[in-house]
Amino acid sequence: MAQNYDVAVIGLGAFGASILYQLARRSVRVVGIDLYVPPHDRGASHGETRITRQAIGEGEIYSPLAIRSQSIWRELEEETDERLFLDCGFAAIDSSGGVSNLHGRTGFVDRTIEAAVKFDIAHEVLNSEEARYRYPGLLVPYDSKIYFESGGGLVFPERCIKAQLSQARRHGAVVHTGEEVTEISSQQGSALITTRLHEYRADQVIVAAGGWAKSLLAGPATSQLRLLRQTLHWFEATHPEIFDSAQFPTFIWTHGKGIEDSFYGFPNVQGLTRGVKVATEQYGDTIDHPEALQREVSVSEASMMHAGHVLGRLAGVTDKPLKSVACFYSQTPDADFIIGPASLDSRVTLVSACSGHGFKHSAGVGEMIAEHLCGKAEIPAQFSPARQDGVR
Ligand SMILES: Cc1cc2nc3c(=O)[nH]c(=O)nc-3n(C[C@H](O)[C@H](O)[C@H](O)COP(=O)(O)OP(=O)(O)OC[C@H]3O[C@@H](n4cnc5c(N)ncnc54)[C@H](O)[C@@H]3O)c2cc1C
């Protein structure tokens, strides 16, 4: 016999966990179901740290979500006594002469500065000398432009997911892990969710299945999602103290006009991370399904990352990887999120908010979706799945 809920959330990564938490605290009868036991390392929400920033060069729609997310994490820190967000600062560096192309947009640093002005976000624009003096780890060339946001920094993704799931449970959410949803169908005026173990009925279904969304919800809403393999590297530094989070920010550095001519990095967080973590955006290695991911990272991949991005830009960061991991994210053609009805059946909402820049918005997106389901907020049309058919 099927269990009955107001809402079923499928997938409890960054987005599913935040949606579950926000619905539960609004006293909605909600069940969350995940294939694994989140937080886990099989999806897109692991790897110790994620960059957060308030001024979002990817588009005006995003800054309010990022700002709200930071507030929610601070509230959750109070409730759980767990450190979730470290405001070690964020630097966006442009040494491309303003022609960079990141997350589907050109001129990332200039757009970031525009967003900071528009949303009244505290920031500084530094020249190369000022940036090098303040952060000796950053070997910024002399003609660069640097945006610095003291309120930016990093979040701990696994901790954020864990905190939201535990608070969701505290507010009455039911959580089923290790359970794969195999089908979602409509039956007698509600949705029927079938897993390998149970059946559930719900008035509304949220599909936040990350890279699995395409196989769970085949159709126009997901057909243009591409799964891109990414690698992350932690390199040894000769002077680790200059990369300590007490004095080094997170950064995104655009240094050319190609879509892969950028990299980003993190400070060392004492007691949690070891080595300087860096990564770039990789668009060339697509996979059909998360389970097809090549998880081993070769020595030559680490060497290419170091030679192509790190060498000559980060002081004393050697080409010795302490650790490298592979994961994936889903990419939309315009790099914007997809949040909206998955088909004509308005009972099923697809939340595919990645394209490599989703985590910092996840807590705010969860709140927006919960408010929407409670009839108090609209989801912006910019996120509509229909835009992909040119129906925007
Ligand atoms: C390498 C990398 C670096 C990134 N860096 C940043 C950054 O610095 N800043 C930033 O803001 N964002 C960043 N992002 C993006 C951000 O991490 C993602 O947007 C976000 O984590 C995606 O979360 P998700 O909930 O959509 O997916 P996931 O975390 O993958 O969650 C999907 C969940 O669905 C479950 N699931 C799948 N299928 C089923 C099924 N059939 N039944 C039940 N459960 C199912 C899975 O088990 C999984 O738990 C990065 C992403 C990557 C990969």
The ligand as a Gaussian input file, in Angstrom:
#p B3LYP/6-31G(d) Opt

LIG

0 1
 C       33.724000      19.710000      -9.475000
 C       32.606000      20.649000      -9.141000
 C       32.894000      21.888000      -8.600000
 C       31.879000      22.787000      -8.325000
 N       32.197000      23.977000      -7.744000
 C       31.214000      24.814000      -7.357000
 C       31.526000      25.976000      -6.616000
 O       32.683000      26.236000      -6.281000
 N       30.504000      26.789000      -6.255000
 C       29.220000      26.506000      -6.570000
 O       28.341000      27.287000      -6.227000
 N       28.887000      25.373000      -7.243000
 C       29.849000      24.531000      -7.632000
 N       29.550000      23.365000      -8.274000
 C       28.148000      23.054000      -8.572000
 C       27.407000      22.445000      -7.373000
 O       28.246000      21.642000      -6.624000
 C       26.189000      21.709000      -7.908000
 O       25.342000      22.664000      -8.540000
 C       25.375000      20.998000      -6.863000
 O       26.171000      20.318000      -5.952000
 C       24.403000      20.046000      -7.564000
 O       23.582000      19.465000      -6.595000
 P       22.365000      18.532000      -7.007000
 O       21.541000      18.370000      -5.770000
 O       21.696000      19.045000      -8.217000
 O       23.019000      17.139000      -7.448000
 P       23.642000      15.939000      -6.583000
 O       24.373000      16.438000      -5.409000
 O       24.365000      15.066000      -7.538000
 O       22.364000      15.184000      -6.007000
 C       21.531000      14.353000      -6.770000
 C       21.020000      13.271000      -5.835000
 O       20.015000      12.521000      -6.478000
 C       20.141000      11.162000      -6.075000
 N       19.455000      10.327000      -7.060000
 C       19.749000      10.237000      -8.365000
 N       18.903000       9.399000      -8.998000
 C       18.041000       8.949000      -8.060000
 C       16.949000       8.035000      -8.081000
 N       16.560000       7.424000      -9.207000
 N       16.302000       7.777000      -6.929000
 C       16.670000       8.400000      -5.775000
 N       17.717000       9.279000      -5.697000
 C       18.378000       9.539000      -6.821000
 C       21.654000      10.956000      -6.027000
 O       22.007000       9.845000      -5.239000
 C       22.117000      12.282000      -5.444000
 O       22.227000      12.222000      -4.030000
 C       30.538000      22.436000      -8.578000
 C       30.236000      21.172000      -9.111000
 C       31.259000      20.276000      -9.366000
 C       30.907000      18.908000      -9.869000

